[in-house]
Protein backbone atom coordinates (compact mmCIF):
# COMPACT_ATOMS: atom_id res chain seq x y z
CA UNK A 1 0.00 0.00 0.00
CA UNK A 2 2.73 2.42 1.00
CA UNK A 3 4.63 1.51 -2.15
CA UNK A 4 1.66 2.40 -4.35
CA UNK A 5 1.11 5.63 -2.42
CA UNK A 6 4.75 6.56 -2.77
CA UNK A 7 4.61 5.89 -6.49
CA UNK A 8 1.54 8.09 -6.85
CA UNK A 9 3.08 10.85 -4.79
CA UNK A 10 6.30 10.60 -6.79
CA UNK A 11 4.45 10.93 -10.08
CA UNK A 12 2.46 13.85 -8.66
CA UNK A 13 5.65 15.57 -7.60
CA UNK A 14 7.12 15.08 -11.05
CA UNK A 15 3.96 16.43 -12.65
CA UNK A 16 3.98 19.47 -10.36
CA UNK A 17 7.65 20.07 -11.16
CA UNK A 18 7.00 19.84 -14.91
CA UNK A 19 3.95 22.13 -14.75
CA UNK A 20 5.80 24.54 -12.49
CA UNK A 21 8.82 24.56 -14.78
CA UNK A 22 6.63 25.43 -17.75
CA UNK A 23 4.11 27.83 -16.29
CA UNK A 24 5.95 29.50 -13.42
CA UNK A 25 8.38 31.42 -15.69
CA UNK A 26 5.41 32.38 -17.87
CA UNK A 27 3.47 33.71 -14.87
CA UNK A 28 6.48 35.52 -13.44
CA UNK A 29 7.28 37.13 -16.80
CA UNK A 30 3.75 38.42 -17.23
CA UNK A 31 3.65 39.59 -13.64
CA UNK A 32 6.86 41.53 -14.22
CA UNK A 33 5.51 43.08 -17.44
CA UNK A 34 2.26 44.01 -15.68
CA UNK A 35 4.19 45.59 -12.81
CA UNK A 36 6.37 47.60 -15.20
CA UNK A 37 3.34 48.79 -17.14
CA UNK A 38 1.76 49.96 -13.91
CA UNK A 39 4.91 52.00 -13.29
CA UNK A 40 4.80 53.72 -16.67
CA UNK A 41 3.14 57.03 -17.46
CA UNK A 42 2.46 58.20 -21.00
CA UNK A 43 1.05 61.66 -21.50
CA UNK A 44 1.33 65.07 -19.91
CA UNK A 45 3.62 65.36 -16.92
CA UNK A 46 1.40 66.81 -14.20
CA UNK A 47 1.96 67.61 -10.54
CA UNK A 48 0.10 64.43 -9.59
CA UNK A 49 2.35 62.30 -11.81
CA UNK A 50 5.37 64.07 -10.35
CA UNK A 51 4.21 63.16 -6.83
CA UNK A 52 3.80 59.49 -7.79
CA UNK A 53 7.25 59.41 -9.35
CA UNK A 54 8.77 61.05 -6.29
CA UNK A 55 7.26 58.29 -4.14
CA UNK A 56 8.70 55.60 -6.43
CA UNK A 57 5.37 54.49 -7.91
CA UNK A 58 6.28 55.57 -11.46
CA UNK A 59 9.64 54.65 -13.02
CA UNK A 60 9.07 55.55 -16.68
CA UNK A 61 7.64 58.85 -17.95
CA UNK A 62 6.99 59.56 -21.63
CA UNK A 63 5.60 63.05 -22.23
CA UNK A 64 6.75 63.36 -25.83
CA UNK A 65 5.57 66.62 -27.49
CA UNK A 66 3.18 67.60 -24.71
CA UNK A 67 2.80 70.87 -22.78
CA UNK A 68 4.54 71.23 -19.45
CA UNK A 69 3.39 73.71 -16.81
CA UNK A 70 6.17 75.97 -15.54
CA UNK A 71 5.40 75.05 -11.93
CA UNK A 72 5.87 71.35 -12.76
CA UNK A 73 8.94 71.86 -14.94
CA UNK A 74 10.75 73.61 -12.10
CA UNK A 75 10.47 70.44 -10.01
CA UNK A 76 12.03 68.11 -12.61
CA UNK A 77 15.68 68.45 -11.58
CA UNK A 78 15.09 68.05 -7.85
CA UNK A 79 12.32 65.42 -7.84
CA UNK A 80 13.10 63.31 -10.91
CA UNK A 81 16.82 63.74 -11.54
CA UNK A 82 18.23 64.44 -8.09
CA UNK A 83 19.63 62.43 -5.19
CA UNK A 84 17.40 59.58 -4.05
CA UNK A 85 15.17 59.67 -7.16
CA UNK A 86 14.07 56.29 -8.54
CA UNK A 87 12.94 57.33 -12.03
CA UNK A 88 14.56 55.17 -14.72
CA UNK A 89 13.50 56.93 -17.92
CA UNK A 90 12.30 60.47 -18.71
CA UNK A 91 11.21 61.46 -22.22
CA UNK A 92 10.38 65.14 -22.78
CA UNK A 93 11.32 65.34 -26.47
CA UNK A 94 9.51 68.16 -28.22
CA UNK A 95 8.30 69.79 -24.98
CA UNK A 96 8.90 73.53 -25.37
CA UNK A 97 10.97 74.65 -22.37
CA UNK A 98 12.29 77.79 -24.06
CA UNK A 99 15.01 78.78 -21.62
CA UNK A 100 18.16 77.65 -19.86
CA UNK A 101 18.27 74.44 -17.83
CA UNK A 102 18.29 76.34 -14.54
CA UNK A 103 15.44 78.66 -15.57
CA UNK A 104 13.17 75.87 -16.76
CA UNK A 105 14.04 72.67 -14.88
CA UNK A 106 15.48 74.05 -11.65
CA UNK A 107 18.94 74.42 -10.18
CA UNK A 108 19.05 71.24 -8.08
CA UNK A 109 22.00 68.88 -8.51
CA UNK A 110 21.50 66.33 -11.30
CA UNK A 111 22.82 63.25 -9.51
CA UNK A 112 20.30 60.40 -9.69
CA UNK A 113 21.83 56.94 -9.32
CA UNK A 114 18.83 55.27 -10.98
CA UNK A 115 18.25 57.24 -14.19
CA UNK A 116 19.16 55.31 -17.35
CA UNK A 117 17.59 57.33 -20.18
CA UNK A 118 17.02 61.09 -20.54
CA UNK A 119 15.38 62.49 -23.68
CA UNK A 120 15.29 66.30 -23.99
CA UNK A 121 15.69 66.84 -27.72
CA UNK A 122 13.97 69.73 -29.51
CA UNK A 123 13.01 71.44 -26.25
CA UNK A 124 14.42 74.90 -27.05
CA UNK A 125 16.92 74.60 -24.22
CA UNK A 126 19.55 77.34 -24.19
CA UNK A 127 22.83 77.91 -22.43
CA UNK A 128 25.26 75.45 -20.86
CA UNK A 129 24.56 71.95 -19.61
CA UNK A 130 24.38 71.41 -15.85
CA UNK A 131 26.93 69.14 -14.22
CA UNK A 132 25.50 65.64 -14.61
CA UNK A 133 26.61 63.02 -12.10
CA UNK A 134 24.47 60.21 -13.46
CA UNK A 135 26.48 56.98 -13.06
CA UNK A 136 23.72 54.71 -14.44
CA UNK A 137 22.80 56.87 -17.44
CA UNK A 138 23.02 54.88 -20.68
CA UNK A 139 21.22 57.21 -23.10
CA UNK A 140 21.25 61.00 -23.30
CA UNK A 141 19.46 62.83 -26.10
CA UNK A 142 19.62 66.64 -26.20
CA UNK A 143 19.60 67.01 -29.96
CA UNK A 144 18.56 70.19 -31.78
CA UNK A 145 18.50 72.65 -28.91
CA UNK A 146 20.52 75.84 -28.50
CA UNK A 147 23.02 74.53 -25.97
CA UNK A 148 26.36 76.26 -25.52
CA UNK A 149 29.47 75.62 -23.47
CA UNK A 150 31.53 72.41 -23.46
CA UNK A 151 31.05 68.69 -22.90
CA UNK A 152 32.75 68.84 -19.48
CA UNK A 153 29.48 68.55 -17.49
CA UNK A 154 29.14 64.98 -18.82
CA UNK A 155 32.28 63.60 -17.17
CA UNK A 156 30.19 61.89 -14.50
CA UNK A 157 28.14 59.92 -17.05
CA UNK A 158 30.59 57.07 -17.47
CA UNK A 159 27.99 54.40 -18.35
CA UNK A 160 26.78 56.20 -21.48
CA UNK A 161 26.12 53.97 -24.48
CA UNK A 162 24.21 56.43 -26.67
CA UNK A 163 24.88 60.17 -26.69
CA UNK A 164 23.18 62.57 -29.10
CA UNK A 165 23.95 66.28 -28.80
CA UNK A 166 23.75 67.06 -32.50
CA UNK A 167 22.47 70.40 -33.71
CA UNK A 168 23.62 72.65 -30.86
CA UNK A 169 26.34 75.30 -30.42
CA UNK A 170 28.73 73.30 -28.25
CA UNK A 171 32.41 74.23 -28.23
CA UNK A 172 35.65 72.81 -26.92
CA UNK A 173 37.07 69.34 -27.39
CA UNK A 174 36.09 65.73 -26.79
CA UNK A 175 38.22 65.23 -23.66
CA UNK A 176 35.20 64.80 -21.38
CA UNK A 177 34.31 61.58 -23.22
CA UNK A 178 37.61 59.83 -22.55
CA UNK A 179 36.10 57.77 -19.72
CA UNK A 180 32.89 56.92 -21.63
CA UNK A 181 34.31 53.67 -22.95
CA UNK A 182 30.89 51.98 -23.23
CA UNK A 183 29.73 54.37 -25.98
CA UNK A 184 28.20 52.62 -28.97
CA UNK A 185 26.44 55.54 -30.67
CA UNK A 186 27.91 59.06 -30.56
CA UNK A 187 26.24 61.90 -32.48
CA UNK A 188 27.85 65.31 -32.01
CA UNK A 189 27.43 66.62 -35.54
CA UNK A 190 26.43 70.22 -36.27
CA UNK A 191 28.28 71.87 -33.39
CA UNK A 192 31.47 73.93 -33.14
CA UNK A 193 33.75 71.35 -31.55
CA UNK A 194 37.52 71.59 -31.95
CA UNK A 195 40.58 69.44 -31.28
CA UNK A 196 41.40 65.88 -32.25
CA UNK A 197 39.93 62.40 -31.93
CA UNK A 198 42.40 61.14 -29.29
CA UNK A 199 39.83 61.07 -26.43
CA UNK A 200 37.88 58.43 -28.36
CA UNK A 201 40.74 55.93 -28.56
CA UNK A 202 39.29 53.85 -25.73
CA UNK A 203 35.76 53.77 -27.17
CA UNK A 204 36.17 50.36 -28.77
CA UNK A 205 32.43 49.60 -28.75
CA UNK A 206 31.50 52.46 -31.11
CA UNK A 207 29.32 51.38 -34.03
CA UNK A 208 28.01 54.81 -35.10
CA UNK A 209 30.14 57.97 -34.93
CA UNK A 210 28.75 61.22 -36.36
CA UNK A 211 31.04 64.23 -35.92
CA UNK A 212 30.41 65.94 -39.22
CA UNK A 213 30.03 69.72 -39.48
CA UNK A 214 32.39 70.73 -36.69
CA UNK A 215 35.91 72.21 -36.66
CA UNK A 216 37.82 69.09 -35.62
CA UNK A 217 41.46 68.67 -36.62
CA UNK A 218 44.25 66.13 -36.67
CA UNK A 219 44.36 62.67 -38.20
CA UNK A 220 42.18 59.57 -38.14
CA UNK A 221 44.72 57.39 -36.27
CA UNK A 222 42.85 57.42 -32.92
CA UNK A 223 40.02 55.45 -34.55
CA UNK A 224 42.09 52.50 -35.74
CA UNK A 225 41.11 50.44 -32.69
CA UNK A 226 37.38 51.14 -33.08
CA UNK A 227 36.90 48.04 -35.19
CA UNK A 228 33.14 47.77 -34.54
CA UNK A 229 32.42 51.00 -36.45
CA UNK A 230 29.73 50.61 -39.09
CA UNK A 231 28.71 54.23 -39.73
CA UNK A 232 31.47 56.88 -39.68
CA UNK A 233 30.64 60.47 -40.65
CA UNK A 234 33.41 63.05 -40.23
CA UNK A 235 32.67 65.33 -43.18
CA UNK A 236 33.11 69.12 -43.18
CA UNK A 237 35.91 69.30 -40.60
CA UNK A 238 39.63 69.98 -40.95
CA UNK A 239 41.07 66.47 -40.75
CA UNK A 240 44.46 65.87 -42.34
CA UNK A 241 46.71 62.93 -43.14
CA UNK A 242 45.82 59.72 -44.91
CA UNK A 243 43.23 56.95 -44.68
CA UNK A 244 45.59 54.36 -43.16
CA UNK A 245 43.66 54.12 -39.87
CA UNK A 246 40.62 52.86 -41.77
CA UNK A 247 42.34 49.64 -42.85
CA UNK A 248 41.25 47.92 -39.63
CA UNK A 249 37.62 49.12 -39.79
CA UNK A 250 36.32 46.17 -41.75
CA UNK A 251 32.74 46.50 -40.46
CA UNK A 252 32.20 49.90 -42.13
CA UNK A 253 29.04 50.22 -44.20
CA UNK A 254 28.89 54.02 -44.42
CA UNK A 255 31.94 56.31 -44.67
CA UNK A 256 31.59 60.07 -45.07
CA UNK A 257 34.80 62.12 -45.11
CA UNK A 258 34.07 64.80 -47.70
CA UNK A 259 35.19 68.42 -47.24
CA UNK A 260 38.39 67.73 -45.29
CA UNK A 261 42.09 67.97 -46.17
CA UNK A 262 42.93 64.28 -46.50
CA UNK A 263 45.76 63.03 -48.71
CA UNK A 264 47.16 59.76 -49.99
CA UNK A 265 45.64 56.83 -51.79
CA UNK A 266 42.57 54.63 -51.43
CA UNK A 267 44.50 51.43 -50.60
CA UNK A 268 43.42 51.33 -46.91
CA UNK A 269 39.81 50.85 -48.03
CA UNK A 270 40.34 47.63 -49.94
CA UNK A 271 39.59 45.52 -46.86
CA UNK A 272 36.20 47.19 -46.32
CA UNK A 273 34.23 44.40 -47.99
CA UNK A 274 30.81 45.45 -46.62
CA UNK A 275 31.18 49.18 -47.37
CA UNK A 276 28.05 50.41 -49.18
CA UNK A 277 28.31 54.21 -49.23
CA UNK A 278 31.53 56.17 -49.72
CA UNK A 279 31.82 59.97 -49.72
CA UNK A 280 35.30 61.45 -50.13
CA UNK A 281 34.61 64.59 -52.16
CA UNK A 282 36.70 67.75 -51.80
CA UNK A 283 39.90 66.29 -50.39
CA UNK A 284 43.39 65.91 -51.86
CA UNK A 285 43.38 62.16 -52.48
CA UNK A 286 45.65 60.68 -55.13
CA UNK A 287 46.28 57.41 -56.93
CA UNK A 288 44.03 55.07 -58.84
CA UNK A 289 40.59 53.62 -58.18
CA UNK A 290 41.87 50.04 -58.21
CA UNK A 291 41.53 49.53 -54.40
CA UNK A 292 37.79 50.11 -54.62
CA UNK A 293 37.33 47.07 -56.86
CA UNK A 294 37.58 44.95 -53.71
CA UNK A 295 34.71 46.85 -52.02
CA UNK A 296 32.09 44.75 -53.77
CA UNK A 297 29.12 45.98 -51.68
CA UNK A 298 29.48 49.61 -52.80
CA UNK A 299 26.34 51.17 -54.26
CA UNK A 300 27.17 54.89 -53.82
CA UNK A 301 30.58 56.40 -54.57
CA UNK A 302 31.32 60.16 -54.48
CA UNK A 303 34.92 61.19 -55.23
CA UNK A 304 34.49 64.64 -56.78
CA UNK A 305 37.24 67.25 -56.53
CA UNK A 306 40.30 65.18 -55.66
CA UNK A 307 43.50 64.37 -57.58
CA UNK A 308 42.73 60.80 -58.55
CA UNK A 309 44.24 59.29 -61.67
CA UNK A 310 43.72 56.47 -64.14
CA UNK A 311 40.67 54.74 -65.52
CA UNK A 312 37.22 54.12 -64.09
CA UNK A 313 37.44 50.54 -65.29
CA UNK A 314 38.04 49.06 -61.77
CA UNK A 315 34.59 50.30 -60.76
CA UNK A 316 32.96 48.18 -63.44
CA UNK A 317 33.38 45.24 -61.05
CA UNK A 318 30.94 46.82 -58.57
CA UNK A 319 27.71 45.10 -59.53
CA UNK A 320 25.61 46.97 -56.94
CA UNK A 321 26.77 50.45 -58.00
CA UNK A 322 23.90 52.92 -58.48
CA UNK A 323 25.50 56.35 -57.95
CA UNK A 324 28.94 57.44 -59.13
CA UNK A 325 30.29 61.00 -58.93
CA UNK A 326 33.89 61.65 -59.99
CA UNK A 327 33.90 65.22 -61.36
CA UNK A 328 36.95 67.48 -61.07
CA UNK A 329 39.63 64.80 -61.07
CA UNK A 330 41.74 66.02 -63.97
CA UNK A 331 43.60 62.80 -64.60
CA UNK A 332 40.71 60.36 -64.46
CA UNK A 333 39.68 59.12 -67.89
CA UNK A 334 36.98 56.99 -69.40
CA UNK A 335 36.57 55.35 -72.80
CA UNK A 336 33.34 56.10 -74.64
CA UNK A 337 32.07 52.53 -74.33
CA UNK A 338 32.78 52.58 -70.56
CA UNK A 339 30.91 55.86 -70.21
CA UNK A 340 27.91 54.28 -71.85
CA UNK A 341 28.15 51.38 -69.38
CA UNK A 342 28.03 53.66 -66.31
CA UNK A 343 25.29 55.87 -67.74
CA UNK A 344 23.14 52.79 -68.22
CA UNK A 345 23.98 51.13 -64.89
CA UNK A 346 23.81 54.12 -62.54
CA UNK A 347 20.81 56.18 -61.54
CA UNK A 348 23.27 59.06 -61.04
CA UNK A 349 26.55 59.33 -62.95
CA UNK A 350 28.67 62.46 -63.26
CA UNK A 351 32.20 62.93 -64.55
C-alpha positions in Angstrom: 0.0 0.0 0.0 2.7 2.4 1.0 4.6 1.5 -2.1 1.7 2.4 -4.4 1.1 5.6 -2.4 4.7 6.6 -2.8 4.6 5.9 -6.5 1.5 8.1 -6.9 3.1 10.9 -4.8 6.3 10.6 -6.8 4.5 10.9 -10.1 2.5 13.8 -8.7 5.6 15.6 -7.6 7.1 15.1 -11.0 4.0 16.4 -12.7 4.0 19.5 -10.4 7.6 20.1 -11.2 7.0 19.8 -14.9 3.9 22.1 -14.8 5.8 24.5 -12.5 8.8 24.6 -14.8 6.6 25.4 -17.8 4.1 27.8 -16.3 5.9 29.5 -13.4 8.4 31.4 -15.7 5.4 32.4 -17.9 3.5 33.7 -14.9 6.5 35.5 -13.4 7.3 37.1 -16.8 3.7 38.4 -17.2 3.6 39.6 -13.6 6.9 41.5 -14.2 5.5 43.1 -17.4 2.3 44.0 -15.7 4.2 45.6 -12.8 6.4 47.6 -15.2 3.3 48.8 -17.1 1.8 50.0 -13.9 4.9 52.0 -13.3 4.8 53.7 -16.7 3.1 57.0 -17.5 2.5 58.2 -21.0 1.1 61.7 -21.5 1.3 65.1 -19.9 3.6 65.4 -16.9 1.4 66.8 -14.2 2.0 67.6 -10.5 0.1 64.4 -9.6 2.4 62.3 -11.8 5.4 64.1 -10.3 4.2 63.2 -6.8 3.8 59.5 -7.8 7.3 59.4 -9.4 8.8 61.1 -6.3 7.3 58.3 -4.1 8.7 55.6 -6.4 5.4 54.5 -7.9 6.3 55.6 -11.5 9.6 54.6 -13.0 9.1 55.5 -16.7 7.6 58.8 -18.0 7.0 59.6 -21.6 5.6 63.0 -22.2 6.7 63.4 -25.8 5.6 66.6 -27.5 3.2 67.6 -24.7 2.8 70.9 -22.8 4.5 71.2 -19.4 3.4 73.7 -16.8 6.2 76.0 -15.5 5.4 75.0 -11.9 5.9 71.4 -12.8 8.9 71.9 -14.9 10.8 73.6 -12.1 10.5 70.4 -10.0 12.0 68.1 -12.6 15.7 68.5 -11.6 15.1 68.1 -7.9 12.3 65.4 -7.8 13.1 63.3 -10.9 16.8 63.7 -11.5 18.2 64.4 -8.1 19.6 62.4 -5.2 17.4 59.6 -4.1 15.2 59.7 -7.2 14.1 56.3 -8.5 12.9 57.3 -12.0 14.6 55.2 -14.7 13.5 56.9 -17.9 12.3 60.5 -18.7 11.2 61.5 -22.2 10.4 65.1 -22.8 11.3 65.3 -26.5 9.5 68.2 -28.2 8.3 69.8 -25.0 8.9 73.5 -25.4 11.0 74.6 -22.4 12.3 77.8 -24.1 15.0 78.8 -21.6 18.2 77.7 -19.9 18.3 74.4 -17.8 18.3 76.3 -14.5 15.4 78.7 -15.6 13.2 75.9 -16.8 14.0 72.7 -14.9 15.5 74.1 -11.7 18.9 74.4 -10.2 19.0 71.2 -8.1 22.0 68.9 -8.5 21.5 66.3 -11.3 22.8 63.3 -9.5 20.3 60.4 -9.7 21.8 56.9 -9.3 18.8 55.3 -11.0 18.3 57.2 -14.2 19.2 55.3 -17.4 17.6 57.3 -20.2 17.0 61.1 -20.5 15.4 62.5 -23.7 15.3 66.3 -24.0 15.7 66.8 -27.7 14.0 69.7 -29.5 13.0 71.4 -26.3 14.4 74.9 -27.1 16.9 74.6 -24.2 19.5 77.3 -24.2 22.8 77.9 -22.4 25.3 75.4 -20.9 24.6 72.0 -19.6 24.4 71.4 -15.9 26.9 69.1 -14.2 25.5 65.6 -14.6 26.6 63.0 -12.1 24.5 60.2 -13.5 26.5 57.0 -13.1 23.7 54.7 -14.4 22.8 56.9 -17.4 23.0 54.9 -20.7 21.2 57.2 -23.1 21.2 61.0 -23.3 19.5 62.8 -26.1 19.6 66.6 -26.2 19.6 67.0 -30.0 18.6 70.2 -31.8 18.5 72.6 -28.9 20.5 75.8 -28.5 23.0 74.5 -26.0 26.4 76.3 -25.5 29.5 75.6 -23.5 31.5 72.4 -23.5 31.0 68.7 -22.9 32.8 68.8 -19.5 29.5 68.6 -17.5 29.1 65.0 -18.8 32.3 63.6 -17.2 30.2 61.9 -14.5 28.1 59.9 -17.0 30.6 57.1 -17.5 28.0 54.4 -18.4 26.8 56.2 -21.5 26.1 54.0 -24.5 24.2 56.4 -26.7 24.9 60.2 -26.7 23.2 62.6 -29.1 23.9 66.3 -28.8 23.8 67.1 -32.5 22.5 70.4 -33.7 23.6 72.7 -30.9 26.3 75.3 -30.4 28.7 73.3 -28.3 32.4 74.2 -28.2 35.6 72.8 -26.9 37.1 69.3 -27.4 36.1 65.7 -26.8 38.2 65.2 -23.7 35.2 64.8 -21.4 34.3 61.6 -23.2 37.6 59.8 -22.5 36.1 57.8 -19.7 32.9 56.9 -21.6 34.3 53.7 -23.0 30.9 52.0 -23.2 29.7 54.4 -26.0 28.2 52.6 -29.0 26.4 55.5 -30.7 27.9 59.1 -30.6 26.2 61.9 -32.5 27.9 65.3 -32.0 27.4 66.6 -35.5 26.4 70.2 -36.3 28.3 71.9 -33.4 31.5 73.9 -33.1 33.8 71.4 -31.5 37.5 71.6 -31.9 40.6 69.4 -31.3 41.4 65.9 -32.2 39.9 62.4 -31.9 42.4 61.1 -29.3 39.8 61.1 -26.4 37.9 58.4 -28.4 40.7 55.9 -28.6 39.3 53.8 -25.7 35.8 53.8 -27.2 36.2 50.4 -28.8 32.4 49.6 -28.8 31.5 52.5 -31.1 29.3 51.4 -34.0 28.0 54.8 -35.1 30.1 58.0 -34.9 28.7 61.2 -36.4 31.0 64.2 -35.9 30.4 65.9 -39.2 30.0 69.7 -39.5 32.4 70.7 -36.7 35.9 72.2 -36.7 37.8 69.1 -35.6 41.5 68.7 -36.6 44.3 66.1 -36.7 44.4 62.7 -38.2 42.2 59.6 -38.1 44.7 57.4 -36.3 42.9 57.4 -32.9 40.0 55.5 -34.5 42.1 52.5 -35.7 41.1 50.4 -32.7 37.4 51.1 -33.1 36.9 48.0 -35.2 33.1 47.8 -34.5 32.4 51.0 -36.4 29.7 50.6 -39.1 28.7 54.2 -39.7 31.5 56.9 -39.7 30.6 60.5 -40.7 33.4 63.1 -40.2 32.7 65.3 -43.2 33.1 69.1 -43.2 35.9 69.3 -40.6 39.6 70.0 -40.9 41.1 66.5 -40.8 44.5 65.9 -42.3 46.7 62.9 -43.1 45.8 59.7 -44.9 43.2 56.9 -44.7 45.6 54.4 -43.2 43.7 54.1 -39.9 40.6 52.9 -41.8 42.3 49.6 -42.8 41.3 47.9 -39.6 37.6 49.1 -39.8 36.3 46.2 -41.8 32.7 46.5 -40.5 32.2 49.9 -42.1 29.0 50.2 -44.2 28.9 54.0 -44.4 31.9 56.3 -44.7 31.6 60.1 -45.1 34.8 62.1 -45.1 34.1 64.8 -47.7 35.2 68.4 -47.2 38.4 67.7 -45.3 42.1 68.0 -46.2 42.9 64.3 -46.5 45.8 63.0 -48.7 47.2 59.8 -50.0 45.6 56.8 -51.8 42.6 54.6 -51.4 44.5 51.4 -50.6 43.4 51.3 -46.9 39.8 50.8 -48.0 40.3 47.6 -49.9 39.6 45.5 -46.9 36.2 47.2 -46.3 34.2 44.4 -48.0 30.8 45.5 -46.6 31.2 49.2 -47.4 28.0 50.4 -49.2 28.3 54.2 -49.2 31.5 56.2 -49.7 31.8 60.0 -49.7 35.3 61.5 -50.1 34.6 64.6 -52.2 36.7 67.7 -51.8 39.9 66.3 -50.4 43.4 65.9 -51.9 43.4 62.2 -52.5 45.7 60.7 -55.1 46.3 57.4 -56.9 44.0 55.1 -58.8 40.6 53.6 -58.2 41.9 50.0 -58.2 41.5 49.5 -54.4 37.8 50.1 -54.6 37.3 47.1 -56.9 37.6 45.0 -53.7 34.7 46.8 -52.0 32.1 44.7 -53.8 29.1 46.0 -51.7 29.5 49.6 -52.8 26.3 51.2 -54.3 27.2 54.9 -53.8 30.6 56.4 -54.6 31.3 60.2 -54.5 34.9 61.2 -55.2 34.5 64.6 -56.8 37.2 67.2 -56.5 40.3 65.2 -55.7 43.5 64.4 -57.6 42.7 60.8 -58.5 44.2 59.3 -61.7 43.7 56.5 -64.1 40.7 54.7 -65.5 37.2 54.1 -64.1 37.4 50.5 -65.3 38.0 49.1 -61.8 34.6 50.3 -60.8 33.0 48.2 -63.4 33.4 45.2 -61.1 30.9 46.8 -58.6 27.7 45.1 -59.5 25.6 47.0 -56.9 26.8 50.5 -58.0 23.9 52.9 -58.5 25.5 56.3 -57.9 28.9 57.4 -59.1 30.3 61.0 -58.9 33.9 61.6 -60.0 33.9 65.2 -61.4 36.9 67.5 -61.1 39.6 64.8 -61.1 41.7 66.0 -64.0 43.6 62.8 -64.6 40.7 60.4 -64.5 39.7 59.1 -67.9 37.0 57.0 -69.4 36.6 55.4 -72.8 33.3 56.1 -74.6 32.1 52.5 -74.3 32.8 52.6 -70.6 30.9 55.9 -70.2 27.9 54.3 -71.9 28.1 51.4 -69.4 28.0 53.7 -66.3 25.3 55.9 -67.7 23.1 52.8 -68.2 24.0 51.1 -64.9 23.8 54.1 -62.5 20.8 56.2 -61.5 23.3 59.1 -61.0 26.6 59.3 -62.9 28.7 62.5 -63.3 32.2 62.9 -64.6 
